Amino acid sequence: MTAHHNTARPISRRTALRTAGLAAASAAGLATWAGRGTRTVSATQASTKATLALDWYPNANHAGLYLARERGLFAAAGVELEIYTPSDPTVVLQTVGSGNDTFGISYQTDVLLARAQDVPVVSIAALVQHPLLGIMSLQEGGITRPADLAGKQVGYPGLPSQEAFLATMLETDGASLDDVELVNVGFDLVPATIAGQLAGVMGAYWTHETILAEREGYPVSLLRVEDWGVPDYYELVLTASESTVADRPDLVTAFLSAVAQGYTDAAADPAAALAALISASDEIEPDVEAEGIALLIPADFNATAAFAADLLPPIATPVATPGL
């Protein structure tokens, strides 16, 4: 296994979802384990090295992972886990599929596209259960629905997926993509919004960019994709290769056990989750991530913990995790 130590912040914020056909995507490529019950793993078992490649630099979405690491949950499960930010997050599925990374964080439809291209990668759990994307605009601009964008300039990251999302939202409101002028702003979504030259930008997260803009003194509005015709989907998924799932099921089980407990703990103790994030990266803006965690807990953290736990087989003799 190749070691990774690159913690530099990547140029792009994330690999965006690349298709609008989301309605039937939930189950495809999802590796599941039957069974429910209490699950913990003995800390005395042999340690297995593994890597987890992030989709972006550490942020609120990852809080449960870092809390699990800080509290020794991966170690207790017998997993010596390295969590790192790749210099190019767009290749996470390739590095996972090739075995250079054990686990990775990506996006539901990206997994489907990768599998269509014969990349042997599968989802093993949904990390963020619902869409986070939307069209962000300055409140003073008066954009209250997608059709308000007609005849105006709209920024986006330059990705076809964002065009598909925007097209669906506009069509749901009686307009079309031909009614707007798209401007490629890359991933500089907040600067493009507060500059005031665009009616809005497609692709902002309501758990991050909107918070950043507001904290810089620019009240914004967000039209969320799921409110305007885009079917519900998993924003982030945990992935592994087909061979890891088939040949190393104990490793996947141990990893998911720690993930489930980490998000349970993060939901119960958001201050500890934030502290774990701050310890993990000097890129962290505490106020922004604290608000992001607070937004994610009711919608995602508890669901993430339950989702990961439901994928695990029961362990006959549970062993209490030290320190909890």
C-alpha positions as CSV (number, residue, x, y, z in Angstrom):
1,M,0.0,0.0,0.0
2,T,1.3,3.4,-0.9
3,A,1.8,5.8,2.0
4,H,0.3,9.3,1.8
5,H,1.3,12.4,3.6
6,N,0.1,15.2,1.3
7,T,-2.1,17.4,3.4
8,A,-2.1,20.4,1.1
9,R,-5.5,22.0,0.4
10,P,-6.6,21.1,-3.1
11,I,-7.4,23.6,-5.7
12,S,-11.0,22.5,-6.3
13,R,-13.6,22.3,-3.5
14,R,-14.9,18.9,-4.5
15,T,-15.7,16.7,-7.5
16,A,-19.3,17.8,-8.3
17,L,-22.0,15.3,-9.0
18,R,-22.0,14.7,-12.7
19,T,-25.5,13.7,-13.7
20,A,-29.1,14.7,-13.1
21,G,-30.5,11.1,-13.3
22,L,-30.5,10.5,-9.6
23,A,-33.8,9.0,-8.7
24,A,-32.8,5.3,-9.0
25,A,-29.2,5.7,-8.0
26,S,-29.4,5.1,-4.3
27,A,-29.0,1.3,-4.3
28,A,-26.6,0.9,-7.2
29,G,-23.1,-0.2,-6.4
30,L,-23.9,-0.3,-2.7
31,A,-22.1,-3.1,-0.7
32,T,-24.3,-4.2,2.2
33,W,-23.9,-6.5,5.1
34,A,-27.0,-8.1,6.7
35,G,-27.7,-8.1,10.4
36,R,-28.2,-5.6,13.2
37,G,-27.3,-5.4,16.9
38,T,-24.6,-4.0,19.2
39,R,-21.2,-4.0,17.5
40,T,-17.8,-3.2,18.9
41,V,-14.4,-4.7,18.2
42,S,-11.7,-5.8,20.6
43,A,-8.8,-3.5,20.9
44,T,-6.5,-6.5,21.4
45,Q,-6.8,-7.7,17.8
46,A,-3.9,-7.2,15.3
47,S,-3.8,-3.7,13.8
48,T,-4.3,-3.3,10.0
49,K,-3.0,-0.3,8.2
50,A,-5.5,1.6,6.0
51,T,-5.9,4.9,4.3
52,L,-9.0,7.2,3.9
53,A,-8.8,9.8,1.1
54,L,-11.0,12.8,1.7
55,D,-13.1,14.6,-0.9
56,W,-11.8,18.0,0.3
57,Y,-9.9,19.4,3.3
58,P,-11.3,18.5,6.7
59,N,-14.7,20.2,7.4
60,A,-17.9,19.6,9.2
61,N,-18.9,16.7,7.0
62,H,-15.9,14.8,8.4
63,A,-16.3,15.6,12.0
64,G,-17.4,12.1,13.0
65,L,-14.3,10.6,11.4
66,Y,-11.9,12.8,13.2
67,L,-13.6,12.4,16.5
68,A,-13.4,8.6,16.0
69,R,-9.7,8.9,15.3
70,E,-9.1,11.2,18.3
71,R,-11.0,8.9,20.7
72,G,-9.1,5.8,19.4
73,L,-12.1,4.1,17.9
74,F,-10.3,3.0,14.8
75,A,-7.3,1.8,16.8
76,A,-9.7,-0.1,19.1
77,A,-11.2,-1.7,16.1
78,G,-7.8,-2.8,14.9
79,V,-7.4,-0.3,12.1
80,E,-4.4,2.0,11.9
81,L,-6.1,4.6,9.8
82,E,-4.4,7.5,7.9
83,I,-6.9,10.2,7.0
84,Y,-5.5,12.6,4.4
85,T,-6.5,15.2,1.8
86,P,-5.3,14.2,-1.7
87,S,-3.7,17.0,-3.8
88,D,-6.3,16.1,-6.5
89,P,-9.6,14.8,-4.9
90,T,-11.0,14.1,-8.4
91,V,-9.0,10.9,-8.6
92,V,-10.2,9.4,-5.3
93,L,-12.3,6.7,-6.9
94,Q,-9.3,5.7,-9.1
95,T,-6.9,5.4,-6.2
96,V,-9.4,3.4,-4.2
97,G,-10.3,1.2,-7.2
98,S,-6.6,0.5,-7.9
99,G,-5.9,-0.3,-4.2
100,N,-3.6,2.7,-3.6
101,D,-6.2,3.8,-1.0
102,T,-8.2,1.5,1.1
103,F,-11.2,3.8,1.5
104,G,-12.3,7.1,0.0
105,I,-15.0,9.7,0.2
106,S,-16.8,10.5,-3.0
107,Y,-20.3,11.2,-4.4
108,Q,-23.1,8.9,-5.2
109,T,-23.3,9.5,-8.9
110,D,-19.5,9.6,-9.3
111,V,-19.5,6.0,-8.1
112,L,-22.0,5.0,-10.7
113,L,-20.1,6.8,-13.5
114,A,-16.8,5.2,-12.3
115,R,-18.4,1.7,-12.4
116,A,-19.7,2.4,-15.9
117,Q,-16.1,3.0,-16.8
118,D,-15.1,-0.3,-15.2
119,V,-13.5,1.2,-12.1
120,P,-13.9,-1.6,-9.5
121,V,-15.2,0.7,-6.7
122,V,-18.3,0.5,-4.6
123,S,-20.1,2.5,-1.9
124,I,-20.0,1.0,1.5
125,A,-22.0,3.6,3.4
126,A,-23.7,7.0,2.9
127,L,-21.7,9.6,4.8
128,V,-24.0,12.6,4.1
129,Q,-27.6,11.4,3.5
130,H,-29.1,14.3,1.5
131,P,-28.2,17.0,-1.0
132,L,-26.2,20.0,0.2
133,L,-26.1,21.9,-3.0
134,G,-28.1,25.0,-4.2
135,I,-28.2,28.3,-6.0
136,M,-26.7,31.0,-3.7
137,S,-27.5,34.7,-4.2
138,L,-27.3,37.9,-2.3
139,Q,-30.5,38.6,-0.5
140,E,-30.6,42.1,-1.9
141,G,-30.9,40.6,-5.4
142,G,-34.4,39.4,-4.7
143,I,-33.9,35.9,-6.2
144,T,-36.6,33.8,-4.5
145,R,-37.2,31.1,-7.1
146,P,-35.2,29.7,-10.1
147,A,-37.3,31.6,-12.7
148,D,-36.1,34.9,-11.2
149,L,-32.7,34.1,-12.8
150,A,-34.2,34.4,-16.3
151,G,-32.3,37.0,-18.4
152,K,-29.5,37.1,-15.9
153,Q,-25.9,35.8,-15.4
154,V,-25.5,32.7,-13.2
155,G,-22.1,31.5,-12.0
156,Y,-21.2,27.8,-11.8
157,P,-18.0,25.7,-11.4
158,G,-17.8,24.9,-15.1
159,L,-19.0,21.3,-14.7
160,P,-21.8,19.7,-16.8
161,S,-23.4,18.3,-13.6
162,Q,-24.1,21.8,-12.4
163,E,-25.7,22.7,-15.7
164,A,-27.9,19.6,-15.3
165,F,-28.9,20.6,-11.8
166,L,-29.6,24.2,-12.8
167,A,-31.6,23.1,-15.9
168,T,-33.8,20.8,-13.8
169,M,-34.5,23.6,-11.3
170,L,-35.3,26.1,-14.0
171,E,-37.6,23.7,-15.9
172,T,-39.4,22.9,-12.6
173,D,-40.2,26.6,-12.3
174,G,-41.3,27.1,-16.0
175,A,-38.0,28.4,-17.3
176,S,-35.0,26.8,-19.1
177,L,-31.3,26.9,-19.2
178,D,-31.5,28.9,-22.4
179,D,-33.0,31.7,-20.3
180,V,-29.8,32.3,-18.4
181,E,-26.2,33.1,-19.2
182,L,-23.7,30.8,-17.6
183,V,-20.4,32.1,-16.3
184,N,-17.6,29.7,-15.3
185,V,-16.3,31.0,-11.9
186,G,-14.5,27.7,-11.0
187,F,-14.9,27.0,-7.3
188,D,-14.7,30.6,-6.2
189,L,-18.4,30.6,-5.3
190,V,-18.3,33.0,-2.4
191,P,-16.2,35.7,-4.1
192,A,-18.3,35.4,-7.2
193,T,-21.5,35.9,-5.1
194,I,-20.4,38.8,-3.0
195,A,-18.9,40.7,-6.0
196,G,-22.5,41.4,-6.9
197,Q,-22.0,41.0,-10.7
198,L,-24.0,37.8,-10.9
199,A,-27.6,37.0,-10.1
200,G,-26.4,33.9,-8.3
201,V,-24.1,30.9,-8.3
202,M,-24.9,27.2,-8.7
203,G,-23.1,24.7,-6.5
204,A,-22.9,26.2,-3.1
205,Y,-23.2,24.1,0.1
206,W,-25.7,25.3,2.7
207,T,-23.4,23.9,5.3
208,H,-20.3,25.9,4.2
209,E,-20.4,28.6,1.5
210,T,-23.6,30.2,2.7
211,I,-22.1,30.3,6.2
212,L,-18.8,31.9,4.9
213,A,-20.7,34.6,3.0
214,E,-22.9,35.5,5.9
215,R,-19.9,35.7,8.3
216,E,-18.2,38.0,5.8
217,G,-21.2,40.3,6.1
218,Y,-23.1,39.4,3.0
219,P,-26.6,38.0,3.7
220,V,-27.5,35.3,1.1
221,S,-30.3,33.2,0.0
222,L,-30.1,29.6,-1.1
223,L,-32.5,27.7,-3.5
224,R,-31.8,24.1,-2.5
225,V,-31.8,21.6,-5.4
226,E,-34.2,19.1,-3.8
227,D,-36.8,21.9,-3.4
228,W,-36.8,22.4,-7.2
229,G,-37.1,19.1,-8.9
230,V,-33.8,17.3,-8.2
231,P,-34.5,13.9,-6.6
232,D,-33.0,13.2,-3.2
233,Y,-29.5,11.6,-3.3
234,Y,-26.5,10.9,-1.1
235,E,-24.2,13.9,-1.2
236,L,-21.2,12.0,0.1
237,V,-20.5,8.2,0.3
238,L,-17.7,6.1,1.7
239,T,-16.1,3.9,-0.9
240,A,-13.9,0.8,-1.1
241,S,-12.7,-1.4,-3.9
242,E,-14.5,-4.6,-4.9
243,S,-11.5,-6.6,-3.9
244,T,-11.4,-5.0,-0.4
245,V,-15.0,-5.7,0.2
246,A,-14.7,-9.3,-1.1
247,D,-11.3,-10.2,0.4
248,R,-11.1,-8.1,3.6
249,P,-14.6,-8.0,5.0
250,D,-13.3,-7.9,8.6
251,L,-11.4,-4.7,7.8
252,V,-14.5,-3.1,6.3
253,T,-16.6,-4.1,9.2
254,A,-14.1,-2.8,11.7
255,F,-13.8,0.5,9.8
256,L,-17.6,1.0,9.6
257,S,-18.0,0.1,13.3
258,A,-15.6,3.0,14.3
259,V,-17.3,5.3,11.8
260,A,-20.8,4.6,13.2
261,Q,-19.6,5.2,16.8
262,G,-17.7,8.4,15.7
263,Y,-20.8,10.0,14.2
264,T,-22.9,8.9,17.2
265,D,-20.4,10.6,19.5
266,A,-20.2,13.7,17.2
267,A,-24.0,14.1,17.3
268,A,-23.9,13.8,21.1
269,D,-20.9,16.0,21.7
270,P,-20.5,18.6,18.8
271,A,-18.0,20.6,20.8
272,A,-15.7,17.6,20.9
273,A,-16.2,16.9,17.2
274,L,-15.2,20.5,16.4
275,A,-12.1,20.2,18.6
276,A,-11.1,17.1,16.8
277,L,-11.5,18.9,13.5
278,I,-9.4,21.9,14.7
279,S,-6.7,19.5,15.8
280,A,-6.7,17.8,12.4
281,S,-6.1,20.9,10.2
282,D,-4.9,24.5,10.4
283,E,-7.3,25.2,7.5
284,I,-10.3,25.0,9.9
285,E,-12.3,28.1,10.5
286,P,-13.9,27.2,13.9
287,D,-17.0,29.4,13.7
288,V,-17.9,28.2,10.2
289,E,-17.4,24.5,11.0
290,A,-19.2,24.8,14.3
291,E,-22.3,26.1,12.5
292,G,-21.9,23.5,9.8
293,I,-21.8,20.7,12.4
294,A,-24.9,22.2,14.1
295,L,-26.7,22.1,10.8
296,L,-25.6,18.6,9.9
297,I,-26.4,16.9,13.2
298,P,-30.2,16.6,12.9
299,A,-30.2,15.8,9.1
300,D,-27.1,13.7,8.8
301,F,-24.9,12.7,11.8
302,N,-27.5,10.5,13.5
303,A,-28.5,9.1,10.1
304,T,-24.9,8.4,9.1
305,A,-24.3,6.5,12.4
306,A,-27.4,4.5,11.9
307,F,-26.7,3.8,8.2
308,A,-23.2,2.6,8.9
309,A,-24.3,0.5,11.8
310,D,-27.1,-1.2,9.8
311,L,-24.5,-2.4,7.3
312,L,-22.6,-4.3,9.9
313,P,-23.0,-7.9,11.0
314,P,-23.7,-8.5,14.7
315,I,-20.7,-9.4,16.9
316,A,-21.7,-12.2,19.3
317,T,-19.7,-10.9,22.3
318,P,-19.5,-7.1,22.3
319,V,-16.3,-5.6,23.9
320,A,-16.6,-2.2,25.4
321,T,-14.4,0.4,23.7
322,P,-11.9,1.9,26.2
323,G,-12.4,5.5,27.2
324,L,-16.1,5.8,26.3
